[in-house]
C-alpha cells in the first residue's frame, strides 16, 4: 500500500480533515508476507524466513537462556530488503537473526522480560555461503519448533501511535480519534514488518528499553515494600497516564522499531495468546549497527 492508498483509506474512515498530515507523518516499513514451505531443505542457506532452523556461523551453538534453547523467530537476508530500504536505515549485506526465550506453555510467554540476555539479535556480515543450518536442539519444546515460512518483502507506510506527540498535536475530535484507532488496528495493519512504527496492545514498546538504558525506575515495576516506594505508588496512581505518556514521548525521540512479529498461523507462533513480539533499538545503535543493544518486548491483549 502506497501513500495514495493510505490517504484514500484515511479519508474513507472519516479522517479527511487530517489525511494529508497523517500521510506526511507516516513512516515506511518493510512488510514481511510469509508462506509456509513443506520442506525447509529446499530453501537456500541464509534465505529470509520466519521460523524453521537458523543458519549460523560454523561452530556457533543454538542460543540459549539459562540452559534452555531460545525460540528462533526470524532471519533476514539484508540483500532482500535493500530495494525497500530507500533511506538506508538497515545494512544491505549480511544476515540479521532474531531469537527470544519463550516459556514452554501452549501460549508461549516471554521469559526474562527485563533481561537482555533472554533474547538475541545478531548481524553476520561475512560470506553467507559459510553459514551452517543448525539442527533443532532436543530440549526445544515441540511447539516452539516453528515451521519454516518463506518471506516476500514490500514497502508499506505505517502510522504513528495514537498516544504519540505528533498525533496528540493534531487535536483529533473524539470521533476522529476512534476512526484513527480503527484504521491502526484493522486486519491489514497487524502484519510482520521491519522498521516503521510498531502497533502495540499495551503501552509503547519503547518504554521498557528506554528506562533501562536511562537508568530510570520503571513506573510499573517498583518495590512497594519500602515506605518511599509506597509514596511513589500513590503518586503513580494519580499521575500514571500522564507519566507514561511523557516516558513514551521521550522514548520515541530515541528509539525505533527494528522488527515486529504478530502471532500467526503460518509459522504457528503464538505470543502470549494472540499477542505481538517487538524488537526495538536505539536510533543511534541502529546507525552504528550495534544490534546487541536491541530490547525485546512481548505484548498481548
Secondary structure, DSSP 8 states (H G I E B T S, - for coil): --HHHHHHHHHHTT-TTTHHHHHHH-EEEEEEEEEE-S-GGGS-TT--EESS--EE-TT----EETTEE-EEEEEEEHHHHGGG-TT--S-SSSEEEEEE-B-SSSSB-BSSTT-GGGEEEEEE-S-GGG-EE----TTS-GGGS---EEEEEEEEEE---TTSHHHHTTT--HHHHHHHHHHHTSGGGS-EEEES----SSS-THHHHHHHHHT---TTS--TTSHHHHHHHHHHHHHHHHHHHHHHHHHHHHEEEEEEEE-BTTTTB-BTTT-EEEEEEEHHHHHTT-GGG-EEEEE--
